[in-house]
Structures are given as structure tokens and as C-alpha cells.
Amino acid sequence: MVIIQRLLVAIGLSAAATAFTAPATHAQSTATKVENTVEIRCAFTMLRQSSDWYFPAGTPKALLWLQHGFASSNDAVDETARKFAAQGFLVFSPTLPTANIFGCTVENLANNTNFLHNVADLFGKSADPGDKLGRSFADAKKKAGRPDMALPNAKVFAGHSAAGEAVPYVTQVLRADYAAAFGSVRGLILFDPVKSFLGNNLSSSLNHLSNTTLPILAISAPPYSCNRDGNGTEELIEQISRPFRGVRLTSGSHIDVEASSAPAPDKVNCGTPQAKNVSALQTLAIAWAGDFVTGAPTADYYPGGTYYEAQRSAGTIQTLQ
């Protein structure tokens, strides 16, 4: 399991000798999108949720779970999902409910912990092709014309807004209940995470995960109403004591990860994503995710690296502190 401290040590040793390489999102290949459903338990019922799968051109380097935020859907992260797939990730992007009488929601509106355990169950049993995630994948790869593709063992989890809380919670459930599956998670990327009004899902999960070597990085916007004054990012900074925890987009919007896929109401309420911020977010996130999988840092995308320092000098990013 790669740890962020090791990444930074390696960066420090190699940064001076590493030539600048083009941002990861510039060299893209074709990705194929398939829409289907995935089953997730909800109390005594079974939800059949919309799920999007994005297939890379070749053998996937890892499975990337990309989860939308509160009051949204998988359509909102379509552009960023395509960017990840173009760089070799098999992307799984389900829609999770915003409202549900049994508390089966992406944000903790009452008590969604049982539901998040059921979401964790998808990944905890992902090695079983006959279980829920395996069945959804089998259907998707058939539709994509990729019948021989195997579901990658390596996993990277990424969540936006309220899913920036749900993703760490699910990861901690894997750690507690599905040791083998947790061992396959290479790292987390949180896109402007937001802490729920109720409960302590974010603080408790980050607190537990801080005792592991799992990389956890954020790309956040400045504090304002759409991210509840940056409460999720502040929780990350408080709970995760590591040399590098990610960046803040200095003129960013809460919905930068949605990019051109952002629905009109999101842009009205939270601000239209700027191209420079979208580019920085996608470039850094894809590079970091790739490094999580390989365990080898690409110096350009961390403090001291050419791309990173160019973005910082331009005023696009600040290092989270």
C-alpha cells in the first residue's frame, strides 16, 4: 500500500531530475460509456440505481468509483468520468438517492450509515462475479463489447461534496468488515467534501483512516455557502495529519468536478466552473489516482514539481494547510 509520505520522499529525491511532462489529460484515448443499473440493499428493499460505466481503450489500470454529491446524479460528473476513462481507468459512477424514507441517501439526512454499509458491500464482494457489482459489470462489459475484460482488483475511490463524506465512510467500513477489499483500495480523492448537518460520519471515518497508510487527497474550493463554508475540507485538515493533503482552487467553484456536465441549477447556485480550474482539477486528480495505483510518484503534480508550481505561481492553486 503506497503512502503519501513515501510519495513525497520519492518526489523530493527525484524532482530536480524529473523533466516536465504534459498534463495527464492531454493525451487521451477513446472511452466507451455504458448505462445500466446496479442493485443496492436499502432496509428490507432492493434499490436498482442508475449506474454509468466508462471503459478505457485497453486493459484498465484500476476501478475508479466516482460518486456525485447531494441532490445530483451520475450525469453531473460525466465529463470528469470520461477524462479518467481516457487515461486508463474503468469508471463506475452510480446515482445514489438524495431522499429516501429509509435513510438510503448519499448525505446523512437522518441516519444513512446502514445504507453506506450496503454501498460498501458492493465493493466488499466485488471479487464475486455473481454479486451485485459483478452482475452490473458483466452486463456493462457485454454492452460495451468487452466480454473478456476482468474487473480490476485495484480500486481508487473519488467523491464530490456529500460523497466526499460518504466515500471515506464506505472505505472505513471496508477496513472494518472486508479486509481483502480494503487492501485493494489504493487511495481516495475528495472533491470539495462537505460534512453533513447530522452525525459524525466524516470525522469518525477520517479519524480511523488517519491511522492507516491510505493516501487521502482533496481538491477544494474556497469556503462559501455551497460547500458549507468549507466544513469538509476543514475536517480533512483536522483529522489527517500528513505532509500533503491536496489543494484549494483559489477561484474555484464547488462544482468544478462537474465541469461541462454541471446542470444549470448547479451553475446558478454555485457558480459556473472556470476552464482553468476544471483543467487543474482533472489533471491533478488523474495524475494522483495513477500514482496511487503504481505507487510511483509523478513529481510534476506535487509541491516542487513543474506543473504543480506553475499552477501555484499562476494563482490557480494553493496547498491545503
PyMOL commands that set and color helices and strands:
alter all, ss='L'
color gray80, all
select helices_A, chain A and resi 4-17+24-26+74-86+113-124+132-143+163-177+179-183+201-209+225-227+231-239+256-261+264-270+275-294+299-301+306-313
alter helices_A, ss='H'
color red, helices_A
select strands_A, chain A and resi 32-42+45-55+62-67+89-94+155-160+185-191+216-220+246-249+317-319
alter strands_A, ss='S'
color yellow, strands_A
deselect
rebuild
show_as cartoon
